[in-house]
Amino acid sequence: MKFARISMFVLVGLFCGIASQVQAADVSNWDFQAVNAMGVSTWTGTYPITITGVILNNPEDMLDSTYDDAAYAEGRMGAQWQIFIQGIGEGENEDHNGTALWMGQNYSSLPWGYGTYDGNAWAAEMLRLNYYYDINNDLQQFRQGDLVTVTANISKFYGGKRNINEDHDTDPQYDFTVTLVEAQCGLPTAKELTLADLYADPLAAGYDSNYPKFDPSRKTGAEYYQGMYVHVTGLTLTENGDGGWGQTAWDERLCEVTDGQGRLFNLRMPLYDLGDAPDGEFEVYGIINQESGKGNDGRFGYEIFIMDVVPEPATVSILLVGIIGSCLSKRRRT
C-alpha cells in the first residue's frame, strides 16, 4: 500500500501539478504566517493546502543548489534551494506577507531529518520545482516575477516564519509543487520603508523593548513586512559592519546597517556580485526575512535579503524594482 501511495504522489506531482487527489484548501500568506506573543506560529490547518504569490527571487541568487557528492559522508546539508513568494491583491484585498519555500539535499545531517537524495534524485527534484511546460509543451524555467500557486502537503515553523518544505524527509508524500498561474507577471511594487518602519511601535499591544523590531499583533514592525519585497532608504554600514559584504557562505553573508538614529538592522548578501561596499548612505531593494535560529522564539533575527543596491545600472534597477503587472490584483486574500 505504501508503494502505491508514493507512486501516486510522484505521478500526480510530475504530470498533474498537484500533490494529492484530496481537495486542497486555499490559504493566504497572511494567515499562514500568524504568530503569538513569542513570535511562534499559530496557524493550524489540514493538508494539502495551496498558497498563491509572486516569486520574489531566483533560487540561485539565494542558495547554492549544486549537488554535493560528499555531503552525506561528511554530515552536512549540501545543496539547498529556496524561493520566496509574496501574496497579491490591493487595498483591503491585499494578501500581506510572503512565504519561503525550502528544501535540502541531505536531511540526515539534521537531528530531526530523515533521508538523503543521491545525485539523480536531487536532479529530478530540481527539475520538478524549477521548470514547467508552457502551452506549446516547451520546458520553461520559473523566474522572479512569475505568479504561481504552491501546493503543500506539510510545513514547518522555524526561525520566526512558517516554511513550506518537505518536513526534512525525502519521502515523496511530503513533496510540494509549484504551478504557474501567469509568467512574467512582474514583481510587486516595493514597499517604501526606512528602518523606523521595521521597528515596532512602542504603543503596540504586547510591545517588548527587548525585541524592538517585533510586534505580536503584526500591525507594525518587521513582522508586518515579513516575506515582502521592500525598498529601504537612509542606510549606512556600521563600523566594521561590512564584514559579510561579498561573502558566499550563508553564515558569513551578514552586514550591519544603521539609520544614524540608533536603529540597527542586518543585511544578507546574495550570491551574485553587488560590487564594492558603499562608503556613505545607500538604499537597498530586498526581501524581509527572519532567521532567529529557534523553533520556540520568533521575536528576533530579522534581516533584509539584498536584491539590489542603489545606485546601480538602470537596466538592473528596472529589472528588480519591477512594476505591478495586471495579474497582481486578480487574486484576493481569503
Secondary structure as UniProt FT lines:
FT   HELIX           2..15
FT   STRAND          25..26
FT   HELIX           29..32
FT   TURN            37..38
FT   STRAND          49..55
FT   HELIX           59..62
FT   TURN            69..70
FT   HELIX           71..74
FT   STRAND          80..86
FT   HELIX           91..93
FT   STRAND          98..104
FT   HELIX           107..109
FT   TURN            111..112
FT   HELIX           119..130
FT   STRAND          131..133
FT   TURN            135..136
FT   STRAND          139..141
FT   TURN            144..145
FT   STRAND          147..152
FT   STRAND          155..158
FT   TURN            159..160
FT   STRAND          161..164
FT   TURN            167..168
FT   HELIX           172..174
FT   STRAND          177..182
FT   TURN            183..184
FT   STRAND          191..193
FT   HELIX           195..198
FT   TURN            202..203
FT   TURN            205..206
FT   TURN            209..210
FT   TURN            212..213
FT   TURN            216..217
FT   HELIX           221..224
FT   TURN            225..227
FT   STRAND          229..237
FT   TURN            239..246
FT   HELIX           250..252
FT   STRAND          254..258
FT   STRAND          264..268
FT   STRAND          282..290
FT   STRAND          302..310
FT   HELIX           314..321
FT   HELIX           326..329
//
